[in-house]
């Protein structure tokens, strides 16, 4: 809670920020795609100007929340200007999202994720979607859900609530740190399955270590044993190319505000087919929730919400497609490999898999002796560098495509200075 002095200081800092109009947001042209082939560094540098993050700020924590680029913000602002006029042509056409199917927003995202529109529900965040999964299935006391020991709270806690209320057993398997290959993860999952296992719920990309789990193989393993497969994909959209129908999982949840840089307050729930939908109860309900012909759309019946957020989502998809997910994925991995290699030179312990197939745009290392929270606060307060990790000494270093090697080198130099200051180097 802010005291009066802190509040006034915060207010003064906010008032010092120059407001940015929608017109100003449209004033920076996107770099031509041909520039990437001619001069990749210049291309990514030009893309950096699409983000409002000041040039002296280095954000290595996109894994928590991304920054929406100018075209996304413009779409949101324009959306508010349009919808708040209340001049929609039909007498029932107020911007009251929650009661329509809104295919014009669902379909672009479904296409982006390798799904069909009838399989995709756009929700408000990954936590909401995970709660649908955890609370939607009929399960009795003693039935088991199998999760990893690296799940985010928004993935684990809905199951813990189900456990406390109804006696469902939450069983965890230990993720290797790091896994040497996909087989090591699959073997641990397989060994933890029992006759009471009803659902396997794991992250596609671990929020703890950034390891990209072998989702397609996990889904196949679950299917071979008659077990439901569900994935928390909070980190996947916009970081790696995803084809949900190729993965073959039963359910998949996620957020768009991290690596896709879409509007805050956008999440999704994918359900593979009618057989799955018939087993998942709505746990938020209004008119239309029980109309099975609506397919995944019925899970969007959550009451009034905010249409401009969906306009921003469409703009974020256009932005990512304009760059190309292949380029985005390659650039993010290259930067992660670079920062990881440099941290290894500094004696860090790797929690990042050596298998290229299990790597994305997150490098995670353990640095014994360094107090993560102290380093994190020092970097941000004194040098405008953001990181995240886990106590006592884990660093999770996220590398979005708009970062440069110069940004990473700045972090590395500051990390060296911190260790020297603490007598650790």
N, C-alpha and C positions, 0 to 999 in steps of 0.2 A: 504494500500500500504506500502511495506517495504522500510524503508530508508536504506542507504548504510550500516550502522552499524548493523541494524537488519538482513539485507540480509547476511552479512558476518558471523554473529553469527549463523544463520540458516544453512548456508553452512558448517560451521565448525562442527555443531552438526550432520549433515547428513554424513559428511565424517568420523565421529567417529564410525558410525554403521558398523559392520563387514558384508560384503556381504555374502549371504548364497546361496550356489549352489543347484541345483536340487538334486544332489546326497546327500547332507547333509539333505535335507528335507525328504528323504526317510529313514533316519537313526534311527528313533524312532518308534519301533514296537507298534502296537495297543494292548491294553490290551485284554486278552482273555475274551470272553463273560461270561465264568464260574466264573470269578473273581467277577462279580457283585453280584452273589448269595452268594459267600463265604465272601466277604468283600466289601460292596458297597462303603465305603469311599475310600478304596484303588483303586477301579475301577475308580471312578471319578477323583481322584488325578492323576492317570496314564493318563487319557484322557487329563487332563490339559496340559501335556507336548506336546501335539500335536499342541498347539497354541504358536505362537511366542511372545505373550504378556509377558513381563518380570514378574517374580514372585512377584515383589514388586508393580505391578500395579493391581488395582482392577477396573474392568470395569462394572459399574452398568448402562451403557448406550448402551447396545446392541440394544435397540429400535431405535437408530439412525443408527448405522452401526455395523456389526459384524466383526470379525477377521477370515480370512480364515485359516483353519488348514493346517498342512504340506502336506497331500496328495492332497489337492485342489491346493495349490501353486505349487506343483511338476507337477500336470497335466497341469497347465497353462504354466509353464516354458517349459516342454516337448513339449507342443503344439506349442509354438513359434519356438522352435528348429526344429520341424518337418515341419511346414507349411512354414517357411521363407526360407527353402532350395529351394522352387519352383520346386520340383521334382515330383509333382503329376503325375500319369500315363497318364491321359487324357489331350489332348491339351487345353481343356476348364476347367480343374480342379484346377484352382488357388483358394486359400482360399478367395473367394469373397462372403461370406455369405450375404444373402439378395435376392438371385435369385433362390435358391433351397429350397426344403421342409425340408431337414435336420432332417429326422425322427429319426436318431440315437441319436439326442439330445432332440428332442421334446418328444419322447415316454417315456423315463425314467422319465422325469418330469411329464408328463401326468399321468403315472401310480402312481407316488408318491402322486399326488393330487386327485386321484379318478376320472380321466377324460380319454377320448379317444384322441388319437393323433390328429384326425381331428378336435377336439374342442379347441386345444391349439396352440396359437401363442407365440413364445418366442421373447420378445422385449428387449429394453435396460434398462428400469426401469418402476416403477409403474406410474410415471408422464406421460410418453409417452402413456401407456395403458389407463390411466384415460382420457387423451386428445382424444384418439380414441372414447371412450364412449361418452364424453360430446359433441364432434363435429360431431359424426357419425349419429345421429338420425335426421330425418326430423321433425322439430318442428317449430311452428309459434309463433309470439309474443303473450304473455299471457299464453302460455302453461307453466305448472309448473313442476319443479323437486324438490323433497322433500329430504332434507339432514338433518343431525344432526348438533348441534352447537359444535361438537367436531371433525369435519373433519380436516385432514391435509391440508395444503395449496395446495399440489399437487392433492388433490381430489376436493377441493372447487374452486380453482382459474380457472380451465378450464370451470366450469359452470358460474363463474362470467364474464369471457370473453364472453361466449355465450350470457349472459344476456345483456352485454353492446353493443354487435354487433347486436343482433337480437331480443331483448326484451323478451327472455325467463325469466320466473320468478323463482328465487331461493328462496324457502321457507324453513325455518329451524324450527325444533322442538327441544325443550330443553331436553337433556339427564338428567335423575335424577343423582344426585351426593351424594351418589351412588344409583344405582337402587337396590331395595330390591329383585326383581325377574324379570323373563322374561316378565311377564304380564304387569309390569309397563312400560317397554319400548314399547311393542306392543300397549298398549293403547294410548301412546303419538303419535305414528306413525299413528294409525288409526284415532285419533281425528284431525290430521293435514291434512289428505287426503281430497281433494276437487274434484269436477267434472273435474277440469282442470289438475289434477295430472297425468302426463304421465310416470314419472320415479321416483322410490325410489332409491336413491344412498346413502349408508351408509357404514361405516367401519365395517368389521367383528370383528376386535379388535381395540378399540378406541386408537388412538395415544396419546390422551390427558390423559386418565385415565387407559388404559389397560383393560377395561371391555370387555369381550367376548360377543358380541351381539348374540341373538338367531337367527342366520342367516336362518335356515331352516323354522322357523315360520314366519319370515319377508317375505321370498320368497313366502310362501304359502298365506300370507295375500295379497301381491301384485297380485299374480296370480288370487285370488278370485275376484279381482276388475278390472282385465284386465290391470294392470299396470306393466311396465317393472321393474324388480329388478336387481340392480347392486351393487356389493360389492367391496370396497377397502380392499384387503386382505394383505396389505404390511407387517403386523406383523405376519400373520398366518403360512406361510410355515416354518417348522422347529421348531415352538413353540408348536403348537398343531396339532393333527391329523386332516387332512381335506379330505373330500370326496365330491368333487364338484357336482357330479351327484346325490348324495344323498341329498345335500342341495336343489337342484332344482331351483337355481337362473338362470337368463337369462345371466348375465355377471359377471365376477369376474376378478379383476386385482390384481397385487401384485409384490413384489420384492423378490429376493432370497439372497440378500447380507446382510440381517439382521440376522434372527434367523437360517437360513439354512447355513449361513457362506459360501455362494458361491461367485463367482467372482463379483466384483463391475461392474456394467453395465449389469446386467441381470434382466429382469422383464418379465411379461407375461400378456396375455389377453386370458381369457377363454370365449367362446361363446357357449351357450348350444346346439343350433341346427341350421339347415339351415334357419328356419323361422326368427331367430334372426339375423343371418348373412346377410340375404337379406335386413334387415332394417338398417344395420350399414355401412355407407359409409367409405371407406378408406380416411383418411385425410393426409396420407403420401403415395405417389403413385409412382411406377415404373412399369416396365413390369411384367404382371401377376396379377396386383391388381384387374382386372375385370374378372378374370376367376373363376366363382362361383364353378366350380368342385373342386377347390383346398381347399375349405372349409376354416378353420381358417388360413391355410398356407398363404392365400393371404394378411393377415394383417402383415405378416413378410416381405413383399416386400418393404424394406426400403433402399435399396442400400447396398453398401459394408460395412461390419462390421468386427468383430473379432472372428474367429473360436476358438482360445484358450480360450476365455471366456466360450464357451459352453463346452469345454473339462473340464474346471474347474467345471462347473455346474454338469456334470455327476459325477465327483469325489465327490462333496458335497453330492449328493444324495446317492451314495454308502456309504459315511461316516455316514450319518444319519441312513440309513437302517442297517448298521452294528451295530450301538448302539441299534436301535429300537425306533420308535416314542413313543411307550407306555412308555418306560423308560425315554425318554427325557421329555415328557410332565409331568410325575409324579415328576421327579426331579426338574424341573423348578417351578412347582406349590408349591412343598414343601419348596423350598428356598424363594419363594415370600411370602408364608404364614408366614414363620419364621420372615422375615424382617418386614412384616406388623404388626405382633403381638408385636414385640419389639418397633416399632414406636408408637403403641397404648399405650404401657406402659409409653411412654414419653409424653403423652398428645396430640398426633397428631390427626387431624380430618381425618377420612377415606373417600377416594373417591373410594375405592375398594369395590366391591359388596360383601355383606355377603353370597350371593348365590354361592355355589361351582361351579355350572354350568356356572357362568358368570365370573370365575376367570381363569387367565392364569399365565404366568411367569412375570407379571408386578404388582407391588404394588404401588399405588399412594396415597399420603397423603398430607394434607395441614397443614402447621406448622406456624400459625400466629406469627408474630414478627421476624421470620427468613427471611431475604432477600435471595431468592433462588439464584440469580446470584452471590451475594457476597459469599455465601456458596460454590457454584459450583466452582468459581474461586479459592477460598482458598483451597478447597480439592485437586484440580488438581495441582495447582502451588506448594503447600507445601507438599503434601502427596501422589500424584500420584493415586488419587481416582477419577473416573469419575462418575458424575451423570447428570441428565437432569431434567427439570421440566417446570414450568411456573411462570411468575411473578404475584403477588409478592412472594408467599410463597408455591407454589405447588412443590412437589418432585415426580418425576416419577422414580421408582427404578426397573430396569430390572434385572432379575436373570437367566442368562443362566446356563446351566447344569454344565459348567466347574468351576463355582464359588464354594467356600466352605463356611461353616459356619464361619470359621476363617476369611475369607475375609469380610463377612458381619459384624462380630463382630468388625473388624477393622474400618469399616465405622461408626458403631454405636458409638464406643468410640470417634471417631473424631467428630461426630455430637454433642455428649455431651460436648466435649471440646470447640467446636465453640460456643455453646449456653452459656456456662459458661463465655467464653471470652467476649461475647456480653452482659453479665448481664441478660440473659434470663432464667437462671436456678439456 
